[in-house]
Amino acid sequence: MNLLRNIGFTLSGLASLYIAYITGTGDILNYINFSDPLGEMAFCIIALFMGCTLIVLGITPDDTKVPCSRDLDMEMANESENIQ
């Protein structure tokens, strides 16, 4: 199941990068009419960001955990109680 999800993330990222590529070259104007060049640039940047993020999600292992100590959690809980 995890392998299928990771493959889905990676393929979605590649599709998003392809959309960013055809947006950058102007080929997407055959399919979508943008009213402003800034809208086209924003669309390209968002597609690039989404593609890179999805590829990173697809290739990172699922068992990556952020280490956190119980003492740090208790310290943060005590600070938040004192603020209120």
VMD Tcl script that builds the backbone (N, CA, C; Angstrom):
set m [mol new atoms 252]
animate dup $m
set s [atomselect $m all]
$s set {name element resname resid chain x y z} {
  {N N MET 1 A 0.818 -1.192 0.000}
  {CA C MET 1 A 0.000 0.000 0.000}
  {C C MET 1 A 0.867 1.263 0.000}
  {N N ASN 2 A 1.921 1.248 0.819}
  {CA C ASN 2 A 2.799 2.417 0.849}
  {C C ASN 2 A 3.522 2.601 -0.479}
  {N N LEU 3 A 3.919 1.492 -1.102}
  {CA C LEU 3 A 4.599 1.582 -2.390}
  {C C LEU 3 A 3.681 2.200 -3.439}
  {N N LEU 4 A 2.412 1.792 -3.425}
  {CA C LEU 4 A 1.457 2.338 -4.386}
  {C C LEU 4 A 1.233 3.830 -4.149}
  {N N ARG 5 A 1.159 4.234 -2.884}
  {CA C ARG 5 A 0.980 5.649 -2.565}
  {C C ARG 5 A 2.205 6.451 -2.989}
  {N N ASN 6 A 3.401 5.916 -2.734}
  {CA C ASN 6 A 4.626 6.629 -3.121}
  {C C ASN 6 A 4.745 6.751 -4.637}
  {N N ILE 7 A 4.353 5.716 -5.350}
  {CA C ILE 7 A 4.374 5.784 -6.812}
  {C C ILE 7 A 3.370 6.824 -7.296}
  {N N GLY 8 A 2.212 6.897 -6.644}
  {CA C GLY 8 A 1.205 7.895 -6.998}
  {C C GLY 8 A 1.706 9.315 -6.775}
  {N N PHE 9 A 2.380 9.537 -5.640}
  {CA C PHE 9 A 2.948 10.861 -5.375}
  {C C PHE 9 A 3.990 11.224 -6.426}
  {N N THR 10 A 4.856 10.266 -6.752}
  {CA C THR 10 A 5.924 10.533 -7.715}
  {C C THR 10 A 5.364 10.805 -9.105}
  {N N LEU 11 A 4.399 10.013 -9.532}
  {CA C LEU 11 A 3.807 10.229 -10.857}
  {C C LEU 11 A 3.029 11.541 -10.914}
  {N N SER 12 A 2.346 11.877 -9.827}
  {CA C SER 12 A 1.643 13.161 -9.783}
  {C C SER 12 A 2.628 14.323 -9.834}
  {N N GLY 13 A 3.768 14.163 -9.175}
  {CA C GLY 13 A 4.802 15.193 -9.220}
  {C C GLY 13 A 5.375 15.366 -10.614}
  {N N LEU 14 A 5.591 14.256 -11.297}
  {CA C LEU 14 A 6.097 14.347 -12.669}
  {C C LEU 14 A 5.073 15.003 -13.590}
  {N N ALA 15 A 3.795 14.682 -13.400}
  {CA C ALA 15 A 2.748 15.315 -14.210}
  {C C ALA 15 A 2.693 16.818 -13.928}
  {N N SER 16 A 2.847 17.192 -12.679}
  {CA C SER 16 A 2.841 18.619 -12.334}
  {C C SER 16 A 4.047 19.336 -12.926}
  {N N LEU 17 A 5.206 18.687 -12.910}
  {CA C LEU 17 A 6.382 19.292 -13.530}
  {C C LEU 17 A 6.206 19.430 -15.047}
  {N N TYR 18 A 5.514 18.473 -15.660}
  {CA C TYR 18 A 5.241 18.582 -17.092}
  {C C TYR 18 A 4.309 19.764 -17.371}
  {N N ILE 19 A 3.299 19.938 -16.525}
  {CA C ILE 19 A 2.390 21.081 -16.677}
  {C C ILE 19 A 3.155 22.390 -16.512}
  {N N ALA 20 A 4.086 22.423 -15.558}
  {CA C ALA 20 A 4.907 23.629 -15.381}
  {C C ALA 20 A 5.781 23.862 -16.613}
  {N N TYR 21 A 6.299 22.793 -17.196}
  {CA C TYR 21 A 7.141 22.918 -18.391}
  {C C TYR 21 A 6.351 23.481 -19.570}
  {N N ILE 22 A 5.158 22.920 -19.819}
  {CA C ILE 22 A 4.400 23.425 -20.967}
  {C C ILE 22 A 3.851 24.820 -20.688}
  {N N THR 23 A 3.693 25.178 -19.420}
  {CA C THR 23 A 3.315 26.549 -19.097}
  {C C THR 23 A 4.477 27.487 -19.383}
  {N N GLY 24 A 5.675 27.075 -19.020}
  {CA C GLY 24 A 6.852 27.909 -19.251}
  {C C GLY 24 A 7.169 28.097 -20.720}
  {N N THR 25 A 6.906 27.086 -21.523}
  {CA C THR 25 A 7.181 27.216 -22.955}
  {C C THR 25 A 6.036 27.881 -23.709}
  {N N GLY 26 A 4.881 28.026 -23.081}
  {CA C GLY 26 A 3.749 28.683 -23.721}
  {C C GLY 26 A 2.817 27.742 -24.456}
  {N N ASP 27 A 3.097 26.447 -24.441}
  {CA C ASP 27 A 2.227 25.496 -25.137}
  {C C ASP 27 A 0.862 25.353 -24.472}
  {N N ILE 28 A 0.789 25.680 -23.191}
  {CA C ILE 28 A -0.487 25.531 -22.480}
  {C C ILE 28 A -1.523 26.560 -22.942}
  {N N LEU 29 A -1.064 27.600 -23.622}
  {CA C LEU 29 A -1.985 28.624 -24.113}
  {C C LEU 29 A -2.940 28.076 -25.171}
  {N N ASN 30 A -2.627 26.894 -25.730}
  {CA C ASN 30 A -3.544 26.236 -26.653}
  {C C ASN 30 A -4.744 25.655 -25.918}
  {N N TYR 31 A -4.621 25.440 -24.603}
  {CA C TYR 31 A -5.667 24.805 -23.812}
  {C C TYR 31 A -6.315 25.750 -22.808}
  {N N ILE 32 A -5.528 26.657 -22.228}
  {CA C ILE 32 A -6.020 27.585 -21.209}
  {C C ILE 32 A -5.705 29.004 -21.664}
  {N N ASN 33 A -6.692 29.879 -21.590}
  {CA C ASN 33 A -6.476 31.290 -21.909}
  {C C ASN 33 A -6.281 32.065 -20.607}
  {N N PHE 34 A -5.068 32.539 -20.378}
  {CA C PHE 34 A -4.785 33.344 -19.204}
  {C C PHE 34 A -5.074 34.801 -19.533}
  {N N SER 35 A -5.673 35.517 -18.582}
  {CA C SER 35 A -6.006 36.913 -18.833}
  {C C SER 35 A -4.823 37.841 -18.587}
  {N N ASP 36 A -3.795 37.342 -17.914}
  {CA C ASP 36 A -2.676 38.199 -17.547}
  {C C ASP 36 A -1.400 37.360 -17.520}
  {N N PRO 37 A -0.274 37.888 -17.963}
  {CA C PRO 37 A 0.984 37.131 -17.873}
  {C C PRO 37 A 1.382 36.790 -16.434}
  {N N LEU 38 A 0.982 37.630 -15.473}
  {CA C LEU 38 A 1.283 37.315 -14.075}
  {C C LEU 38 A 0.538 36.079 -13.603}
  {N N GLY 39 A -0.672 35.883 -14.096}
  {CA C GLY 39 A -1.422 34.676 -13.763}
  {C C GLY 39 A -0.752 33.432 -14.315}
  {N N GLU 40 A -0.222 33.559 -15.527}
  {CA C GLU 40 A 0.500 32.430 -16.135}
  {C C GLU 40 A 1.781 32.128 -15.357}
  {N N MET 41 A 2.479 33.171 -14.920}
  {CA C MET 41 A 3.702 32.969 -14.134}
  {C C MET 41 A 3.379 32.333 -12.785}
  {N N ALA 42 A 2.319 32.787 -12.134}
  {CA C ALA 42 A 1.928 32.214 -10.848}
  {C C ALA 42 A 1.524 30.751 -11.007}
  {N N PHE 43 A 0.809 30.438 -12.078}
  {CA C PHE 43 A 0.416 29.061 -12.354}
  {C C PHE 43 A 1.645 28.177 -12.535}
  {N N CYS 44 A 2.641 28.677 -13.244}
  {CA C CYS 44 A 3.879 27.924 -13.477}
  {C C CYS 44 A 4.627 27.705 -12.171}
  {N N ILE 45 A 4.730 28.734 -11.337}
  {CA C ILE 45 A 5.452 28.620 -10.069}
  {C C ILE 45 A 4.748 27.652 -9.128}
  {N N ILE 46 A 3.423 27.734 -9.073}
  {CA C ILE 46 A 2.670 26.816 -8.209}
  {C C ILE 46 A 2.818 25.377 -8.700}
  {N N ALA 47 A 2.790 25.168 -10.004}
  {CA C ALA 47 A 2.963 23.815 -10.549}
  {C C ALA 47 A 4.370 23.288 -10.262}
  {N N LEU 48 A 5.386 24.155 -10.358}
  {CA C LEU 48 A 6.756 23.739 -10.022}
  {C C LEU 48 A 6.872 23.358 -8.555}
  {N N PHE 49 A 6.324 24.190 -7.677}
  {CA C PHE 49 A 6.386 23.914 -6.249}
  {C C PHE 49 A 5.649 22.620 -5.912}
  {N N MET 50 A 4.460 22.437 -6.468}
  {CA C MET 50 A 3.686 21.239 -6.195}
  {C C MET 50 A 4.392 19.994 -6.731}
  {N N GLY 51 A 4.991 20.092 -7.918}
  {CA C GLY 51 A 5.699 18.958 -8.479}
  {C C GLY 51 A 6.889 18.552 -7.630}
  {N N CYS 52 A 7.677 19.524 -7.199}
  {CA C CYS 52 A 8.840 19.213 -6.363}
  {C C CYS 52 A 8.413 18.626 -5.025}
  {N N THR 53 A 7.369 19.179 -4.435}
  {CA C THR 53 A 6.891 18.676 -3.149}
  {C C THR 53 A 6.379 17.251 -3.271}
  {N N LEU 54 A 5.618 16.959 -4.310}
  {CA C LEU 54 A 5.093 15.604 -4.488}
  {C C LEU 54 A 6.202 14.598 -4.749}
  {N N ILE 55 A 7.225 14.995 -5.489}
  {CA C ILE 55 A 8.333 14.066 -5.729}
  {C C ILE 55 A 9.092 13.795 -4.441}
  {N N VAL 56 A 9.302 14.823 -3.629}
  {CA C VAL 56 A 9.966 14.610 -2.336}
  {C C VAL 56 A 9.120 13.696 -1.459}
  {N N LEU 57 A 7.802 13.881 -1.450}
  {CA C LEU 57 A 6.930 12.995 -0.685}
  {C C LEU 57 A 7.008 11.565 -1.194}
  {N N GLY 58 A 7.156 11.410 -2.489}
  {CA C GLY 58 A 7.194 10.073 -3.060}
  {C C GLY 58 A 8.489 9.322 -2.812}
  {N N ILE 59 A 9.611 10.031 -2.657}
  {CA C ILE 59 A 10.884 9.320 -2.524}
  {C C ILE 59 A 11.386 9.232 -1.089}
  {N N THR 60 A 10.794 9.988 -0.150}
  {CA C THR 60 A 11.246 9.881 1.234}
  {C C THR 60 A 10.616 8.656 1.879}
  {N N PRO 61 A 11.370 7.992 2.751}
  {CA C PRO 61 A 10.813 6.819 3.425}
  {C C PRO 61 A 9.721 7.229 4.415}
  {N N ASP 62 A 8.759 6.328 4.618}
  {CA C ASP 62 A 7.636 6.631 5.500}
  {C C ASP 62 A 8.010 6.563 6.975}
  {N N ASP 63 A 9.133 5.952 7.305}
  {CA C ASP 63 A 9.495 5.785 8.713}
  {C C ASP 63 A 10.339 6.947 9.249}
  {N N THR 64 A 10.398 8.060 8.506}
  {CA C THR 64 A 11.130 9.230 8.972}
  {C C THR 64 A 10.359 9.867 10.115}
  {N N LYS 65 A 11.003 9.963 11.276}
  {CA C LYS 65 A 10.341 10.535 12.444}
  {C C LYS 65 A 11.191 11.670 12.992}
  {N N VAL 66 A 10.529 12.631 13.567}
  {CA C VAL 66 A 11.215 13.753 14.193}
  {C C VAL 66 A 11.419 13.406 15.660}
  {N N PRO 67 A 12.683 13.378 16.123}
  {CA C PRO 67 A 12.902 13.027 17.529}
  {C C PRO 67 A 12.409 14.148 18.443}
  {N N CYS 68 A 11.743 13.760 19.499}
  {CA C CYS 68 A 11.226 14.726 20.460}
  {C C CYS 68 A 11.229 14.065 21.834}
  {N N SER 69 A 11.635 14.789 22.829}
  {CA C SER 69 A 11.720 14.207 24.167}
  {C C SER 69 A 10.483 14.552 24.985}
  {N N ARG 70 A 10.196 13.711 25.949}
  {CA C ARG 70 A 9.061 13.933 26.830}
  {C C ARG 70 A 9.263 15.196 27.664}
  {N N ASP 71 A 10.510 15.450 28.092}
  {CA C ASP 71 A 10.782 16.641 28.900}
  {C C ASP 71 A 10.489 17.919 28.126}
  {N N LEU 72 A 10.854 17.933 26.859}
  {CA C LEU 72 A 10.586 19.111 26.032}
  {C C LEU 72 A 9.090 19.322 25.878}
  {N N ASP 73 A 8.341 18.231 25.678}
  {CA C ASP 73 A 6.894 18.347 25.568}
  {C C ASP 73 A 6.287 18.906 26.843}
  {N N MET 74 A 6.749 18.421 27.995}
  {CA C MET 74 A 6.218 18.908 29.268}
  {C C MET 74 A 6.587 20.368 29.491}
  {N N GLU 75 A 7.792 20.749 29.098}
  {CA C GLU 75 A 8.219 22.140 29.252}
  {C C GLU 75 A 7.357 23.066 28.400}
  {N N MET 76 A 7.062 22.651 27.178}
  {CA C MET 76 A 6.225 23.471 26.306}
  {C C MET 76 A 4.799 23.547 26.850}
  {N N ALA 77 A 4.294 22.444 27.410}
  {CA C ALA 77 A 2.943 22.454 27.981}
  {C C ALA 77 A 2.887 23.389 29.183}
  {N N ASN 78 A 3.911 23.378 30.023}
  {CA C ASN 78 A 3.911 24.241 31.195}
  {C C ASN 78 A 3.998 25.722 30.791}
  {N N GLU 79 A 4.773 26.018 29.740}
  {CA C GLU 79 A 4.872 27.404 29.279}
  {C C GLU 79 A 3.548 27.900 28.734}
  {N N SER 80 A 2.825 27.037 28.018}
  {CA C SER 80 A 1.554 27.472 27.466}
  {C C SER 80 A 0.504 27.671 28.559}
  {N N GLU 81 A 0.577 26.908 29.645}
  {CA C GLU 81 A -0.352 27.104 30.753}
  {C C GLU 81 A -0.059 28.416 31.487}
  {N N ASN 82 A 1.220 28.789 31.580}
  {CA C ASN 82 A 1.573 30.010 32.273}
  {C C ASN 82 A 1.205 31.258 31.468}
  {N N ILE 83 A 1.166 31.138 30.159}
  {CA C ILE 83 A 0.844 32.291 29.315}
  {C C ILE 83 A -0.632 32.642 29.448}
  {N N GLN 84 A -1.476 31.653 29.540}
  {CA C GLN 84 A -2.907 31.897 29.608}
  {C C GLN 84 A -3.258 32.382 30.976}
}
mol reanalyze $m
mol bondsrecalc $m
mol representation Tube
mol addrep $m
